[in-house]
């Protein structure tokens, strides 16, 4: 993949696995975020979309978001830039980056090792799954500088942990460890740091091994019916399901079952 050149992120693509990875790459700043990085995240996701458009079938089947090094996923927005912030620009960058991750067709997995604070946690919350090492820390410290997590933090945290816990975390600014985050439902799983790479790879490869059109349809259903009444959600679910019956992948699954072999998905 001829990935575009970025400043403080890297985009990697493993063609054999169908997995793209966005790496936050400011280790000297604990991968603290800037407006430019947020714009680059949006651009990286759009590049992955173009790969799908250009492919014969589906190119990208899963996306991983991680921070370089073993100290921090992201420590949040770079506090040294607060005096320079232009709020309309910053808010657009936040909304665009998190929306790009949340609405991208494939499963997006946040691989968290170390600090995941403030804007870094908001970025992780825009991913579909969050797996973390047991040395990771989570929190929203914005309240201690007279602010609150306004990059989607309150809204994405609420359905995961409930109203009272979400208010507690945002209003106190308290940090929690990975085990507590898993117990709260903030992350999918906490694990030893020395197995994080293997566990994330195994989970992502499982997602990428499934028929991509079905996976994409499911993500669309989950996103689109999140706040819908049950009757509307059921109707949307049915409308998303029916086209899958006519796909080459569904026919391949039926044939593979009859032949007692592993199906080969084309994304068609």
Secondary structure, DSSP 4 states (H G I P E B T S, - for coil): --PPP-SSEEEEEETTTTEEEEEE--GGGTT-B-HHHHHHHHHHHHHHHHHHHHSSS-S--EEEEEESSSSEEE--B-GGGGGG--HHHHHHHHHHHHHHHHHSSSEEEEEE-SEEETHHHHHHHTSSEEEEETT-EEE-GGGGGT---TTTHHHHHHHHH-HHHHHHHHHH---EEHHHHHHHTSSSEEE-GGGHHHHHHHHHHHHHTS-HHHHHHHHHHHHHTTTS-HHHHHHHHHHHHHGGGGSHHHHHHHHHHHHTS-------
